[in-house]
Amino acid sequence: MTSPSLSRKEAESQVRSWGFSHVFTWTDGAGAHYAPHKHSSLTTHLILSGSLTIAYPGSEDKKEKMTHGPGERLDVDAGLVHEVWIGREGCTYVIGE
């Protein structure tokens, strides 16, 4: 786990240090929802504030919804179908692709 007290700049630097070249910070409003989708490459999400819940529809290995909060890192493998719900306080996170 990464310290939840990182600034945006520090968090973006941290994600770059993990080997991701396309790094940006994103904020979703309370209750936002991303329908099942997938990405062509590994993505990482470093939560700065708020929370998100992720599920992996159709996955045999990942059957439970998981909620992630400040300081947590969440990786999603390339091609893995996932669905995301943003918590009631919204969520700000650094994405690495």
C-alpha positions, 0 to 999 in steps of 0.5 A: 500500500502507498501512503494516502497522504501523497500529493497529486504530483508525488502520486503521479511520480510514484505511478511512473516509477512502477513503469507506466508511461501514460500517467494522469489523475482522474476524478469521478463524481459520486455514484458514477458507474462504468459498465463492463469493459476492458483495456488492451494493456495493464492499467493501475489505479492509485486511489488518492481520495474517496473510493471505488468498487470493482467487479469482474463479471465472468471471471472464474478467479475474481468473483467478489466485488472489492472496494478500494480507498485512499492509498490503495493500488489496484491493477487490472490486467489487459483484456480483463472485463471489469465494472466499476462503481464510484463511492458516495464521496466520489473518487480521485485516482492516478491512472497508469497505462 
